[in-house]
C-alpha cells in the first residue's frame, strides 16, 4: 500500500528551520520520524514552496531540507490542480485556500496519506470526505 506524509508550509518551515519553530519543529520531526519508520513517502506539494520561499537568504534552509533524498517535491499537474479546484468548490471555500487544497489534492494521489499541517481547520474542511487522509496537527 502506498503511504505518504504530505507536508504543508508550516510543517516544511518547522523541519527546515527548527531553531525558529520550537515546539512545532519537535512535533514535525516526530511525525516525520514515524513516517520514515513506516516506510512512507514524504512529499511537499510544489505550491507550498510559493508560501515558504522568499529569496536566497530565506530559502537556504528549505533548499537544504529538500536536497535530501528523503523528501521530494510533488509537481503540480493539471489533474491535481483541477482536483484542488473541485475540493474548494465542494467545501465552499475561496481561492484564498488554494495551497491547502493543493496539499489535500496531492494527498489523494496516495492510497493512505497523513498531512502534517499547521492549519488543521481549513485542511480538515477540505479533506473531510476522504477517510484515507489523516491529519496531524503541529
N, CA, C and O atoms as a GROMACS GRO file, in nm:
protein
  552
    1UNK      N    1   0.084  -0.118   0.000
    1UNK     CA    2   0.000   0.000   0.000
    1UNK      C    3   0.089   0.124   0.000
    1UNK      O    4   0.178   0.136   0.084
    2UNK      N    5   0.065   0.215  -0.092
    2UNK     CA    6   0.143   0.339  -0.099
    2UNK      C    7   0.092   0.436   0.008
    2UNK      O    8  -0.024   0.476   0.009
    3UNK      N    9   0.183   0.471   0.096
    3UNK     CA   10   0.150   0.563   0.204
    3UNK      C   11   0.242   0.684   0.192
    3UNK      O   12   0.358   0.671   0.155
    4UNK      N   13   0.187   0.802   0.225
    4UNK     CA   14   0.267   0.924   0.212
    4UNK      C   15   0.241   1.018   0.328
    4UNK      O   16   0.132   1.023   0.384
    5UNK      N   17   0.344   1.092   0.361
    5UNK     CA   18   0.334   1.206   0.451
    5UNK      C   19   0.343   1.329   0.363
    5UNK      O   20   0.441   1.348   0.291
    6UNK      N   21   0.241   1.413   0.370
    6UNK     CA   22   0.237   1.535   0.292
    6UNK      C   23   0.261   1.652   0.387
    6UNK      O   24   0.193   1.665   0.488
    7UNK      N   25   0.358   1.736   0.354
    7UNK     CA   26   0.392   1.850   0.438
    7UNK      C   27   0.330   1.977   0.385
    7UNK      O   28   0.343   2.010   0.267
    8UNK      N   29   0.260   2.051   0.472
    8UNK     CA   30   0.213   2.183   0.431
    8UNK      C   31   0.323   2.284   0.462
    8UNK      O   32   0.431   2.246   0.506
    9UNK      N   33   0.296   2.411   0.440
    9UNK     CA   34   0.401   2.512   0.455
    9UNK      C   35   0.452   2.523   0.598
    9UNK      O   36   0.572   2.542   0.620
   10UNK      N   37   0.364   2.511   0.696
   10UNK     CA   38   0.408   2.519   0.835
   10UNK      C   39   0.497   2.400   0.871
   10UNK      O   40   0.597   2.416   0.940
   11UNK      N   41   0.459   2.281   0.825
   11UNK     CA   42   0.540   2.162   0.852
   11UNK      C   43   0.677   2.172   0.784
   11UNK      O   44   0.779   2.140   0.845
   12UNK      N   45   0.678   2.217   0.660
   12UNK     CA   46   0.805   2.232   0.588
   12UNK      C   47   0.894   2.335   0.658
   12UNK      O   48   1.013   2.312   0.677
   13UNK      N   49   0.837   2.447   0.696
   13UNK     CA   50   0.914   2.551   0.765
   13UNK      C   51   0.968   2.500   0.898
   13UNK      O   52   1.081   2.530   0.935
   14UNK      N   53   0.886   2.424   0.970
   14UNK     CA   54   0.929   2.372   1.100
   14UNK      C   55   1.046   2.276   1.085
   14UNK      O   56   1.139   2.277   1.166
   15UNK      N   57   1.042   2.192   0.982
   15UNK     CA   58   1.153   2.098   0.959
   15UNK      C   59   1.278   2.170   0.907
   15UNK      O   60   1.390   2.132   0.940
   16UNK      N   61   1.257   2.272   0.826
   16UNK     CA   62   1.371   2.342   0.766
   16UNK      C   63   1.441   2.434   0.865
   16UNK      O   64   1.563   2.450   0.860
   17UNK      N   65   1.365   2.495   0.954
   17UNK     CA   66   1.422   2.592   1.049
   17UNK      C   67   1.377   2.560   1.192
   17UNK      O   68   1.302   2.636   1.252
   18UNK      N   69   1.423   2.449   1.245
   18UNK     CA   70   1.374   2.405   1.376
   18UNK      C   71   1.403   2.503   1.490
   18UNK      O   72   1.323   2.515   1.583
   19UNK      N   73   1.516   2.572   1.484
   19UNK     CA   74   1.550   2.664   1.593
   19UNK      C   75   1.450   2.779   1.603
   19UNK      O   76   1.428   2.833   1.711
   20UNK      N   77   1.389   2.814   1.491
   20UNK     CA   78   1.292   2.924   1.489
   20UNK      C   79   1.150   2.878   1.519
   20UNK      O   80   1.063   2.962   1.543
   21UNK      N   81   1.125   2.747   1.519
   21UNK     CA   82   0.988   2.696   1.531
   21UNK      C   83   0.957   2.626   1.661
   21UNK      O   84   0.841   2.592   1.686
   22UNK      N   85   1.057   2.604   1.746
   22UNK     CA   86   1.034   2.549   1.878
   22UNK      C   87   0.954   2.420   1.880
   22UNK      O   88   0.992   2.321   1.818
   23UNK      N   89   0.842   2.422   1.954
   23UNK     CA   90   0.759   2.303   1.972
   23UNK      C   91   0.702   2.251   1.841
   23UNK      O   92   0.683   2.131   1.826
   24UNK      N   93   0.676   2.340   1.746
   24UNK     CA   94   0.626   2.296   1.616
   24UNK      C   95   0.729   2.208   1.547
   24UNK      O   96   0.694   2.109   1.483
   25UNK      N   97   0.854   2.244   1.560
   25UNK     CA   98   0.961   2.165   1.498
   25UNK      C   99   0.972   2.028   1.562
   25UNK      O  100   0.993   1.928   1.493
   26UNK      N  101   0.957   2.022   1.693
   26UNK     CA  102   0.962   1.893   1.762
   26UNK      C  103   0.848   1.802   1.715
   26UNK      O  104   0.868   1.684   1.690
   27UNK      N  105   0.731   1.858   1.702
   27UNK     CA  106   0.615   1.782   1.655
   27UNK      C  107   0.636   1.737   1.510
   27UNK      O  108   0.610   1.622   1.477
   28UNK      N  109   0.683   1.828   1.425
   28UNK     CA  110   0.707   1.794   1.284
   28UNK      C  111   0.812   1.684   1.272
   28UNK      O  112   0.796   1.592   1.190
   29UNK      N  113   0.918   1.691   1.351
   29UNK     CA  114   1.021   1.587   1.348
   29UNK      C  115   0.965   1.451   1.391
   29UNK      O  116   0.998   1.348   1.332
   30UNK      N  117   0.882   1.452   1.493
   30UNK     CA  118   0.822   1.327   1.541
   30UNK      C  119   0.734   1.265   1.434
   30UNK      O  120   0.737   1.144   1.412
   31UNK      N  121   0.655   1.347   1.367
   31UNK     CA  122   0.568   1.298   1.260
   31UNK      C  123   0.653   1.242   1.146
   31UNK      O  124   0.623   1.135   1.093
   32UNK      N  125   0.758   1.314   1.109
   32UNK     CA  126   0.846   1.268   1.001
   32UNK      C  127   0.918   1.138   1.039
   32UNK      O  128   0.937   1.051   0.955
   33UNK      N  129   0.957   1.126   1.165
   33UNK     CA  130   1.025   1.005   1.212
   33UNK      C  131   0.934   0.883   1.200
   33UNK      O  132   0.976   0.777   1.155
   34UNK      N  133   0.809   0.898   1.241
   34UNK     CA  134   0.713   0.788   1.231
   34UNK      C  135   0.690   0.752   1.084
   34UNK      O  136   0.682   0.634   1.050
   35UNK      N  137   0.679   0.852   0.999
   35UNK     CA  138   0.661   0.826   0.855
   35UNK      C  139   0.779   0.746   0.802
   35UNK      O  140   0.761   0.651   0.726
   36UNK      N  141   0.899   0.786   0.840
   36UNK     CA  142   1.019   0.716   0.796
   36UNK      C  143   1.018   0.570   0.844
   36UNK      O  144   1.050   0.478   0.768
   37UNK      N  145   0.983   0.550   0.970
   37UNK     CA  146   0.978   0.414   1.026
   37UNK      C  147   0.876   0.327   0.955
   37UNK      O  148   0.894   0.206   0.944
   38UNK      N  149   0.768   0.388   0.907
   38UNK     CA  150   0.663   0.314   0.836
   38UNK      C  151   0.695   0.295   0.688
   38UNK      O  152   0.623   0.226   0.616
   39UNK      N  153   0.804   0.358   0.643
   39UNK     CA  154   0.840   0.348   0.502
   39UNK      C  155   0.756   0.435   0.411
   39UNK      O  156   0.747   0.410   0.291
   40UNK      N  157   0.693   0.536   0.468
   40UNK     CA  158   0.607   0.625   0.390
   40UNK      C  159   0.692   0.720   0.305
   40UNK      O  160   0.803   0.758   0.343
   41UNK      N  161   0.638   0.757   0.191
   41UNK     CA  162   0.698   0.860   0.108
   41UNK      C  163   0.672   0.994   0.174
   41UNK      O  164   0.567   1.012   0.236
   42UNK      N  165   0.764   1.088   0.162
   42UNK     CA  166   0.744   1.222   0.217
   42UNK      C  167   0.743   1.318   0.100
   42UNK      O  168   0.838   1.324   0.022
   43UNK      N  169   0.634   1.394   0.090
   43UNK     CA  170   0.615   1.482  -0.024
   43UNK      C  171   0.578   1.623   0.019
   43UNK      O  172   0.509   1.644   0.119
   44UNK      N  173   0.625   1.720  -0.059
   44UNK     CA  174   0.588   1.859  -0.043
   44UNK      C  175   0.525   1.903  -0.175
   44UNK      O  176   0.593   1.904  -0.277
   45UNK      N  177   0.397   1.938  -0.175
   45UNK     CA  178   0.336   1.987  -0.299
   45UNK      C  179   0.406   2.115  -0.346
   45UNK      O  180   0.434   2.204  -0.266
   46UNK      N  181   0.434   2.124  -0.475
   46UNK     CA  182   0.508   2.238  -0.529
   46UNK      C  183   0.449   2.374  -0.487
   46UNK      O  184   0.526   2.465  -0.458
   47UNK      N  185   0.316   2.392  -0.484
   47UNK     CA  186   0.263   2.522  -0.443
   47UNK      C  187   0.300   2.564  -0.301
   47UNK      O  188   0.299   2.683  -0.269
   48UNK      N  189   0.333   2.468  -0.216
   48UNK     CA  190   0.376   2.501  -0.079
   48UNK      C  191   0.502   2.587  -0.084
   48UNK      O  192   0.522   2.675   0.000
   49UNK      N  193   0.587   2.561  -0.183
   49UNK     CA  194   0.711   2.639  -0.194
   49UNK      C  195   0.682   2.788  -0.216
   49UNK      O  196   0.761   2.872  -0.174
   50UNK      N  197   0.571   2.820  -0.280
   50UNK     CA  198   0.535   2.960  -0.301
   50UNK      C  199   0.505   3.030  -0.169
   50UNK      O  200   0.522   3.151  -0.157
   51UNK      N  201   0.462   2.954  -0.070
   51UNK     CA  202   0.434   3.013   0.061
   51UNK      C  203   0.558   3.029   0.146
   51UNK      O  204   0.564   3.118   0.231
   52UNK      N  205   0.658   2.945   0.126
   52UNK     CA  206   0.776   2.949   0.215
   52UNK      C  207   0.900   3.009   0.153
   52UNK      O  208   0.989   3.053   0.225
   53UNK      N  209   0.909   3.013   0.023
   53UNK     CA  210   1.030   3.065  -0.043
   53UNK      C  211   1.017   3.215  -0.064
   53UNK      O  212   0.922   3.263  -0.126
   54UNK      N  213   1.115   3.287  -0.012
   54UNK     CA  214   1.112   3.433  -0.020
   54UNK      C  215   1.246   3.493  -0.061
   54UNK      O  216   1.273   3.610  -0.032
   55UNK      N  217   1.328   3.416  -0.128
   55UNK     CA  218   1.457   3.466  -0.173
   55UNK      C  219   1.570   3.387  -0.111
   55UNK      O  220   1.550   3.315  -0.013
   56UNK      N  221   1.691   3.401  -0.168
   56UNK     CA  222   1.804   3.317  -0.128
   56UNK      C  223   1.833   3.313   0.021
   56UNK      O  224   1.863   3.206   0.075
   57UNK      N  225   1.824   3.424   0.088
   57UNK     CA  226   1.856   3.428   0.231
   57UNK      C  227   1.757   3.341   0.310
   57UNK      O  228   1.797   3.274   0.405
   58UNK      N  229   1.631   3.343   0.273
   58UNK     CA  230   1.528   3.268   0.343
   58UNK      C  231   1.517   3.125   0.293
   58UNK      O  232   1.476   3.035   0.368
   59UNK      N  233   1.553   3.103   0.168
   59UNK     CA  234   1.533   2.972   0.105
   59UNK      C  235   1.641   2.870   0.138
   59UNK      O  236   1.620   2.750   0.114
   60UNK      N  237   1.754   2.912   0.190
   60UNK     CA  238   1.866   2.821   0.211
   60UNK      C  239   1.827   2.700   0.297
   60UNK      O  240   1.861   2.587   0.262
   61UNK      N  241   1.757   2.723   0.406
   61UNK     CA  242   1.720   2.612   0.494
   61UNK      C  243   1.622   2.517   0.425
   61UNK      O  244   1.633   2.395   0.439
   62UNK      N  245   1.528   2.572   0.351
   62UNK     CA  246   1.432   2.490   0.278
   62UNK      C  247   1.505   2.408   0.171
   62UNK      O  248   1.478   2.289   0.155
   63UNK      N  249   1.595   2.471   0.101
   63UNK     CA  250   1.669   2.400  -0.004
   63UNK      C  251   1.756   2.289   0.053
   63UNK      O  252   1.767   2.182  -0.007
   64UNK      N  253   1.819   2.312   0.168
   64UNK     CA  254   1.898   2.207   0.232
   64UNK      C  255   1.809   2.087   0.265
   64UNK      O  256   1.848   1.973   0.243
   65UNK      N  257   1.692   2.114   0.317
   65UNK     CA  258   1.600   2.006   0.351
   65UNK      C  259   1.554   1.931   0.226
   65UNK      O  260   1.550   1.808   0.225
   66UNK      N  261   1.521   2.004   0.122
   66UNK     CA  262   1.470   1.941   0.000
   66UNK      C  263   1.579   1.874  -0.081
   66UNK      O  264   1.549   1.791  -0.167
   67UNK      N  265   1.704   1.907  -0.057
   67UNK     CA  266   1.813   1.841  -0.128
   67UNK      C  267   1.840   1.701  -0.074
   67UNK      O  268   1.913   1.623  -0.136
   68UNK      N  269   1.783   1.670   0.039
   68UNK     CA  270   1.793   1.532   0.091
   68UNK      C  271   1.699   1.446   0.008
   68UNK      O  272   1.594   1.492  -0.036
   69UNK      N  273   1.737   1.325  -0.013
   69UNK     CA  274   1.655   1.238  -0.097
   69UNK      C  275   1.528   1.191  -0.028
   69UNK      O  276   1.439   1.140  -0.095
   70UNK      N  277   1.518   1.207   0.102
   70UNK     CA  278   1.402   1.156   0.177
   70UNK      C  279   1.275   1.238   0.150
   70UNK      O  280   1.164   1.186   0.165
   71UNK      N  281   1.290   1.363   0.110
   71UNK     CA  282   1.175   1.450   0.086
   71UNK      C  283   1.177   1.495  -0.058
   71UNK      O  284   1.277   1.546  -0.108
   72UNK      N  285   1.065   1.475  -0.126
   72UNK     CA  286   1.056   1.514  -0.266
   72UNK      C  287   0.943   1.613  -0.287
   72UNK      O  288   0.842   1.611  -0.217
   73UNK      N  289   0.962   1.700  -0.385
   73UNK     CA  290   0.858   1.795  -0.423
   73UNK      C  291   0.767   1.726  -0.524
   73UNK      O  292   0.813   1.669  -0.623
   74UNK      N  293   0.637   1.732  -0.498
   74UNK     CA  294   0.538   1.678  -0.591
   74UNK      C  295   0.498   1.788  -0.688
   74UNK      O  296   0.454   1.895  -0.646
   75UNK      N  297   0.513   1.761  -0.816
   75UNK     CA  298   0.478   1.859  -0.917
   75UNK      C  299   0.328   1.888  -0.916
   75UNK      O  300   0.246   1.803  -0.881
   76UNK      N  301   0.294   2.009  -0.954
   76UNK     CA  302   0.154   2.046  -0.969
   76UNK      C  303   0.113   2.009  -1.111
   76UNK      O  304   0.155   2.071  -1.209
   77UNK      N  305   0.030   1.908  -1.121
   77UNK     CA  306  -0.018   1.862  -1.252
   77UNK      C  307  -0.156   1.921  -1.278
   77UNK      O  308  -0.221   1.977  -1.189
   78UNK      N  309  -0.199   1.907  -1.399
   78UNK     CA  310  -0.333   1.953  -1.436
   78UNK      C  311  -0.439   1.881  -1.352
   78UNK      O  312  -0.533   1.943  -1.303
   79UNK      N  313  -0.422   1.750  -1.335
   79UNK     CA  314  -0.518   1.672  -1.257
   79UNK      C  315  -0.525   1.717  -1.112
   79UNK      O  316  -0.634   1.730  -1.056
   80UNK      N  317  -0.410   1.741  -1.051
   80UNK     CA  318  -0.408   1.786  -0.912
   80UNK      C  319  -0.471   1.924  -0.902
   80UNK      O  320  -0.547   1.951  -0.809
   81UNK      N  321  -0.439   2.012  -0.996
   81UNK     CA  322  -0.495   2.147  -0.994
   81UNK      C  323  -0.647   2.144  -1.008
   81UNK      O  324  -0.718   2.216  -0.937
   82UNK      N  325  -0.697   2.062  -1.098
   82UNK     CA  326  -0.842   2.054  -1.115
   82UNK      C  327  -0.908   1.990  -0.993
   82UNK      O  328  -1.017   2.031  -0.952
   83UNK      N  329  -0.844   1.890  -0.936
   83UNK     CA  330  -0.897   1.829  -0.814
   83UNK      C  331  -0.901   1.932  -0.701
   83UNK      O  332  -0.997   1.936  -0.624
   84UNK      N  333  -0.798   2.014  -0.690
   84UNK     CA  334  -0.794   2.118  -0.587
   84UNK      C  335  -0.910   2.216  -0.605
   84UNK      O  336  -0.973   2.258  -0.508
   85UNK      N  337  -0.935   2.252  -0.729
   85UNK     CA  338  -1.049   2.342  -0.756
   85UNK      C  339  -1.181   2.280  -0.714
   85UNK      O  340  -1.267   2.347  -0.658
   86UNK      N  341  -1.197   2.150  -0.742
   86UNK     CA  342  -1.319   2.080  -0.703
   86UNK      C  343  -1.330   2.072  -0.550
   86UNK      O  344  -1.439   2.086  -0.495
   87UNK      N  345  -1.217   2.050  -0.483
   87UNK     CA  346  -1.218   2.047  -0.336
   87UNK      C  347  -1.265   2.180  -0.279
   87UNK      O  348  -1.345   2.185  -0.186
   88UNK      N  349  -1.213   2.289  -0.336
   88UNK     CA  350  -1.255   2.422  -0.291
   88UNK      C  351  -1.404   2.444  -0.314
   88UNK      O  352  -1.473   2.497  -0.227
   89UNK      N  353  -1.451   2.403  -0.430
   89UNK     CA  354  -1.594   2.419  -0.461
   89UNK      C  355  -1.680   2.337  -0.366
   89UNK      O  356  -1.780   2.387  -0.313
   90UNK      N  357  -1.642   2.212  -0.343
   90UNK     CA  358  -1.720   2.124  -0.255
   90UNK      C  359  -1.722   2.174  -0.111
   90UNK      O  360  -1.822   2.159  -0.041
   91UNK      N  361  -1.612   2.234  -0.068
   91UNK     CA  362  -1.603   2.286   0.069
   91UNK      C  363  -1.655   2.429   0.079
   91UNK      O  364  -1.659   2.488   0.188
   92UNK      N  365  -1.694   2.485  -0.034
   92UNK     CA  366  -1.742   2.624  -0.040
   92UNK      C  367  -1.640   2.720   0.020
   92UNK      O  368  -1.670   2.805   0.103
   93UNK      N  369  -1.516   2.702  -0.027
   93UNK     CA  370  -1.405   2.786   0.018
   93UNK      C  371  -1.352   2.864  -0.101
   93UNK      O  372  -1.359   2.820  -0.215
   94UNK      N  373  -1.298   2.981  -0.073
   94UNK     CA  374  -1.244   3.066  -0.180
   94UNK      C  375  -1.103   3.022  -0.217
   94UNK      O  376  -1.042   2.936  -0.152
   95UNK      N  377  -1.053   3.084  -0.322
   95UNK     CA  378  -0.918   3.051  -0.369
   95UNK      C  379  -0.810   3.099  -0.272
   95UNK      O  380  -0.692   3.068  -0.293
   96UNK      N  381  -0.845   3.171  -0.169
   96UNK     CA  382  -0.751   3.208  -0.064
   96UNK      C  383  -0.692   3.081  -0.003
   96UNK      O  384  -0.580   3.082   0.049
   97UNK      N  385  -0.767   2.973  -0.009
   97UNK     CA  386  -0.725   2.846   0.049
   97UNK      C  387  -0.668   2.750  -0.056
   97UNK      O  388  -0.664   2.629  -0.034
   98UNK      N  389  -0.625   2.804  -0.168
   98UNK     CA  390  -0.578   2.720  -0.279
   98UNK      C  391  -0.462   2.630  -0.239
   98UNK      O  392  -0.461   2.512  -0.275
   99UNK      N  393  -0.364   2.681  -0.167
   99UNK     CA  394  -0.249   2.598  -0.132
   99UNK      C  395  -0.293   2.482  -0.042
   99UNK      O  396  -0.244   2.370  -0.057
  100UNK      N  397  -0.383   2.508   0.049
  100UNK     CA  398  -0.437   2.399   0.132
  100UNK      C  399  -0.505   2.295   0.043
  100UNK      O  400  -0.492   2.175   0.066
  101UNK      N  401  -0.578   2.341  -0.057
  101UNK     CA  402  -0.645   2.248  -0.149
  101UNK      C  403  -0.543   2.169  -0.230
  101UNK      O  404  -0.565   2.051  -0.257
  102UNK      N  405  -0.432   2.230  -0.269
  102UNK     CA  406  -0.327   2.157  -0.340
  102UNK      C  407  -0.266   2.049  -0.250
  102UNK      O  408  -0.232   1.941  -0.297
  103UNK      N  409  -0.253   2.080  -0.122
  103UNK     CA  410  -0.200   1.981  -0.027
  103UNK      C  411  -0.292   1.860  -0.020
  103UNK      O  412  -0.247   1.746  -0.027
  104UNK      N  413  -0.423   1.885  -0.006
  104UNK     CA  414  -0.518   1.775   0.004
  104UNK      C  415  -0.526   1.699  -0.129
  104UNK      O  416  -0.531   1.576  -0.131
  105UNK      N  417  -0.527   1.772  -0.240
  105UNK     CA  418  -0.532   1.707  -0.372
  105UNK      C  419  -0.409   1.618  -0.394
  105UNK      O  420  -0.420   1.511  -0.453
  106UNK      N  421  -0.294   1.661  -0.347
  106UNK     CA  422  -0.173   1.579  -0.356
  106UNK      C  423  -0.187   1.456  -0.268
  106UNK      O  424  -0.147   1.347  -0.309
  107UNK      N  425  -0.242   1.471  -0.150
  107UNK     CA  426  -0.263   1.358  -0.060
  107UNK      C  427  -0.352   1.252  -0.124
  107UNK      O  428  -0.334   1.132  -0.098
  108UNK      N  429  -0.445   1.294  -0.205
  108UNK     CA  430  -0.537   1.200  -0.270
  108UNK      C  431  -0.469   1.117  -0.379
  108UNK      O  432  -0.530   1.025  -0.434
  109UNK      N  433  -0.346   1.148  -0.411
  109UNK     CA  434  -0.270   1.070  -0.508
  109UNK      C  435  -0.223   0.937  -0.450
  109UNK      O  436  -0.176   0.850  -0.524
  110UNK      N  437  -0.236   0.921  -0.319
  110UNK     CA  438  -0.186   0.802  -0.250
  110UNK      C  439  -0.301   0.726  -0.185
  110UNK      O  440  -0.407   0.782  -0.157
  111UNK      N  441  -0.279   0.597  -0.162
  111UNK     CA  442  -0.382   0.514  -0.100
  111UNK      C  443  -0.412   0.558   0.042
  111UNK      O  444  -0.527   0.554   0.085
  112UNK      N  445  -0.309   0.600   0.113
  112UNK     CA  446  -0.323   0.648   0.250
  112UNK      C  447  -0.226   0.764   0.267
  112UNK      O  448  -0.109   0.754   0.230
  113UNK      N  449  -0.275   0.873   0.323
  113UNK     CA  450  -0.190   0.990   0.342
  113UNK      C  451  -0.209   1.049   0.480
  113UNK      O  452  -0.319   1.049   0.536
  114UNK      N  453  -0.100   1.097   0.534
  114UNK     CA  454  -0.100   1.177   0.655
  114UNK      C  455  -0.057   1.316   0.613
  114UNK      O  456   0.046   1.332   0.547
  115UNK      N  457  -0.135   1.416   0.651
  115UNK     CA  458  -0.097   1.554   0.622
  115UNK      C  459  -0.051   1.617   0.753
  115UNK      O  460  -0.128   1.625   0.849
  116UNK      N  461   0.074   1.662   0.756
  116UNK     CA  462   0.127   1.737   0.869
  116UNK      C  463   0.096   1.883   0.841
  116UNK      O  464   0.144   1.940   0.743
  117UNK      N  465   0.016   1.943   0.929
  117UNK     CA  466  -0.033   2.078   0.899
  117UNK      C  467  -0.038   2.168   1.022
  117UNK      O  468  -0.062   2.124   1.134
  118UNK      N  469  -0.016   2.293   0.996
  118UNK     CA  470  -0.035   2.396   1.097
  118UNK      C  471  -0.170   2.463   1.082
  118UNK      O  472  -0.204   2.552   1.158
  119UNK      N  473  -0.247   2.419   0.983
  119UNK     CA  474  -0.376   2.480   0.951
  119UNK      C  475  -0.485   2.373   0.953
  119UNK      O  476  -0.550   2.347   0.851
  120UNK      N  477  -0.505   2.312   1.067
  120UNK     CA  478  -0.595   2.198   1.078
  120UNK      C  479  -0.737   2.232   1.036
  120UNK      O  480  -0.801   2.153   0.967
  121UNK      N  481  -0.788   2.346   1.076
  121UNK     CA  482  -0.927   2.381   1.049
  121UNK      C  483  -0.958   2.378   0.899
  121UNK      O  484  -1.052   2.312   0.856
  122UNK      N  485  -0.879   2.449   0.821
  122UNK     CA  486  -0.906   2.457   0.677
  122UNK      C  487  -0.877   2.326   0.606
  122UNK      O  488  -0.955   2.283   0.520
  123UNK      N  489  -0.767   2.261   0.641
  123UNK     CA  490  -0.733   2.134   0.576
  123UNK      C  491  -0.836   2.028   0.612
  123UNK      O  492  -0.872   1.946   0.528
  124UNK      N  493  -0.884   2.029   0.736
  124UNK     CA  494  -0.986   1.933   0.777
  124UNK      C  495  -1.114   1.952   0.696
  124UNK      O  496  -1.178   1.854   0.657
  125UNK      N  497  -1.151   2.075   0.672
  125UNK     CA  498  -1.271   2.104   0.593
  125UNK      C  499  -1.257   2.050   0.451
  125UNK      O  500  -1.352   1.995   0.395
  126UNK      N  501  -1.140   2.064   0.392
  126UNK     CA  502  -1.116   2.016   0.257
  126UNK      C  503  -1.107   1.864   0.249
  126UNK      O  504  -1.152   1.803   0.152
  127UNK      N  505  -1.049   1.803   0.352
  127UNK     CA  506  -1.023   1.659   0.350
  127UNK      C  507  -1.135   1.576   0.412
  127UNK      O  508  -1.129   1.453   0.409
  128UNK      N  509  -1.235   1.640   0.469
  128UNK     CA  510  -1.340   1.571   0.544
  128UNK      C  511  -1.402   1.450   0.473
  128UNK      O  512  -1.426   1.349   0.538
  129UNK      N  513  -1.429   1.457   0.342
  129UNK     CA  514  -1.493   1.342   0.277
  129UNK      C  515  -1.402   1.222   0.253
  129UNK      O  516  -1.448   1.119   0.203
  130UNK      N  517  -1.276   1.232   0.286
  130UNK     CA  518  -1.179   1.131   0.246
  130UNK      C  519  -1.118   1.058   0.367
  130UNK      O  520  -1.027   1.111   0.430
  131UNK      N  521  -1.169   0.940   0.398
  131UNK     CA  522  -1.118   0.868   0.516
  131UNK      C  523  -0.973   0.820   0.499
  131UNK      O  524  -0.910   0.782   0.598
  132UNK      N  525  -0.920   0.820   0.378
  132UNK     CA  526  -0.782   0.777   0.357
  132UNK      C  527  -0.680   0.887   0.390
  132UNK      O  528  -0.559   0.868   0.376
  133UNK      N  529  -0.732   1.003   0.434
  133UNK     CA  530  -0.645   1.113   0.474
  133UNK      C  531  -0.658   1.135   0.624
  133UNK      O  532  -0.768   1.151   0.677
  134UNK      N  533  -0.542   1.134   0.690
  134UNK     CA  534  -0.535   1.160   0.834
  134UNK      C  535  -0.459   1.290   0.854
  134UNK      O  536  -0.357   1.313   0.788
  135UNK      N  537  -0.507   1.373   0.943
  135UNK     CA  538  -0.438   1.499   0.971
  135UNK      C  539  -0.360   1.487   1.101
  135UNK      O  540  -0.407   1.430   1.200
  136UNK      N  541  -0.240   1.543   1.099
  136UNK     CA  542  -0.157   1.553   1.219
  136UNK      C  543  -0.128   1.701   1.241
  136UNK      O  544  -0.059   1.765   1.162
  137UNK      N  545  -0.181   1.753   1.349
  137UNK     CA  546  -0.161   1.894   1.380
  137UNK      C  547  -0.022   1.918   1.436
  137UNK      O  548   0.031   1.838   1.513
  138UNK      N  549   0.036   2.029   1.397
  138UNK     CA  550   0.166   2.070   1.454
  138UNK      C  551   0.142   2.151   1.580
  138UNK      O  552   0.237   2.195   1.644
   0.00000   0.00000   0.00000
